[in-house]
Amino acid sequence: MRKIENMKTTVNTKKSNIKNKYNLSADFYNSRYRNIQYEKYARMLNGMKLNGVILDLGSGTGMLSEFLDKEIICVDFSINMLKKSENKYRILGDAEKLPFKNNVFDIVLSFTLIQNLPDFSRRNANIYYGKHFQCFPNISGKAPGFSVKSPESSGKLRSFPEIKVFKEVRRILKSNSLFILTILRKKYDGNVKKELEKDFFILKEVDCGEDIGFICRVKRHK
């Protein structure tokens, strides 16, 4: 029980730190990052026609809405970033616990968000980049995700959680709808793609400069 509480505290601390970081950068975010973000949008979307009810997950200051020149629903957990947006529909929310009913969106867009989430960070810490760790399939059936083993740990396995945001996006998307996302390339690992494929068909992989992007279609809801 104490381990679970400590884990929750760590996750909440990470979220709080990231939130504070973006709250503090809101005043200069657009001037510093607009060109970089617009290049990602152009490479990723490449003239795609986006129609229906659209969610920008991790919307920040609303630059994607400006780029698309249309009103979309914006969700971010930084109040200062949302205040900078001129978008009509702005919601302060957590990407891992979205305040929406099931099957309501036609498209979910998410640019450079995933690597900032605690679940993603925990999966990467000493796993993807740690020199002393190896990845193994989780064959125990006792926990989702995958397990890792340190050669120096006498064979003891640890299980890591699934990426919650993928499940949340699948829940709020209508059947056969699109999830379009990018992940910071230096934080990306092929295991993330495997996680994504549990809930989505990957239609296309896109080079977005400092990001790697995916255009996905949600798997039919059971």
N, C-alpha and C positions, 0 to 999 in steps of 0.2 A: 504493500500500500504506500509506504514511504517513497519507494522508487517511482511509482506512478505520479505521486504528488510532486516529486522533484522534477520529473519530466515535464509535467504541466507548467511548472514554474519556469523552467528553461524555455519552453515554447513561448509562453507569454512574455518573457523578457526579450526574446529575439524579436517578436512582433512589435513590442513597444520601442525597441531600439531602431528598427527599420522605419516605423511610423514617425518617430522623432526626426530621423534623418531627412525624410521627405517633407515633413512640416517645415523644417529649417531651410530647405532648398527651394521652397515654392516660389519665392520672390525672383529668383534668377533662373529657374528651371527652363523656361521657354527660350530665353535668350541663349542659354548654353547648349541646349539639346535639340532645338527645333530642327535644324538641318539634319542631324543624325537620325531623328525619329522619322522625319519625312522621307528620307532615303529608304528606311526599313519599310515604311508603308508602301512606297512605290514599287519596291522589289517584290514584296510579299503579295500585294493585291494585283499589281500589273494589269490594271484596267478592268478587274472583275466587277460585275454588276451585283451590288449587294442590296437586296430587297427584303421586306418583312420587318419583323421586330428584332432589332439588333442590340446586343449588349457589348459594351467595351469594358472588359474586366481588368482592373488595374489602370483606370483611365487617366489618372494623374490630373493634369491641367486641362484635359479635353482636346489635346492636339489632334487626335484621330478624327474627332467630330469635325474639326476645322478642315482637315485634309479631305474628308469625304464630302464636306459641304452639306451635311444633313444632320438632323437631330437624331441622336441615338441615346440609349440609356447608359449612363456612366456610373460605374461603381469603383470606389477607391476607399482605402481606410485612412487616408490623410486628409483631414478637414481643410488644411491650408491649401493643398493642391486643388481640391474641389472648389474652393472659393475663387480660384483663379480661372476656372472654367466658365464660359458663357453659355454652356449647354443648359437647356431647360430641365432636363431630367438627370439630376445628380443625387446619388445615394451613397451615404457613408456606410460601408459594410465590409465584412470579412470574406475574402475569396473562398475560404474553406467552409464557410457557413452562410451561404447566400440567402437573402431574404425574399425568395421567390417561390412560387408554386412549381410543381412539376410541369414539364412539357410546354413552356410558354415562349421560348425564343426560337427564331428561325436561324440566327447566326450568333455565335459568340466569338468575339475577337479579343485576343490577349497578347500584348506586345511587351516582351522583356519583363514579365512578372514572375513566372514560375520559379526561377532560381532564388527569388527573395523569400519564398515561403519556408516556414520552419521544417515541414516534412521533407522538402527537397534538400534543405541544408543538412538535416540529420542523416539522410541517405548518402550524401556526398562526403561527410566528414570521415576522414581516414578510410574511406571505402574506394571511391572512384580514383582518388589521387594519392591515397596513402600507400607508401612503398611496401609496407609490411602486411598488407591485407590482400586476400584473394576472394573472389566472388564465387558463390555456389548456389545452385537452384535450391529453393526451399522444398524439400521432398517430404517433410514431416507431416504436412497437412494441418499443422496446429496453428499457423499464423500466416496472414497474407504477406505479400512482398517477397523478399529474398533474404538469404542469410549470408553472413560473412564470417570468415575464420582467419585468425592471425596464426601464422606458422609457429609463433612463440607462445600460443595460448593453450597448448596441449589438446588441440582439436575441439575446443569449446565453440559452439555456434551461437550467433546472436541474430535475431530476426529484426528486420526493419519494416516500417509500415508502408502501405501504399501511399501514393500521392493523392491526398484528399480532394484537391481541386479538380482533378480529372473526373472523379465520381460526381462531384457537385455540378460540373458543366454538363455531364451526360444527363443528370437528373432534370435540369432546367431546359434542355434542348428538346424540341419536337423530334419525332422519329425521322431519320434520314437527313437531318439538318447538319449545318457546317460548324466546325470548331477550327478557327484559324489562329495559330499561336506562334510566337517566337521565343527562343530561350538564348540567353547569352552564351555564345559559343565556348568561351573558356570554362564555363561551368557545366557544359553539356557532356553526357555520356550515353552510349547506346542503350543502357538499361532503361533510361527515361523513355526511349522510343518503345521498348517492350511494354512498359507500363501503359503508355498511351494506346497501344494496340489492343489492350484488354477491353477497352470501351469504345474505340474508334477504328474505322478503316482509314489508313493513311493514303490519301490520294496523290499527294505531291510533297516532295521535300525541296525547300527553297533556300538558296544562299542569300542571306540578308546582311552581308557585311560582317559586323561584329556579332550578329545573331545567326542562328540556324532556325528555319521556319518550317511549319507543317500545315498543310491544308488537309483537314480530316472530315470524315462523315461519321456521325454517331451511329453506332450499331443499333439495330431495331430493339426497342424496349420489350422486355419479356412481359 
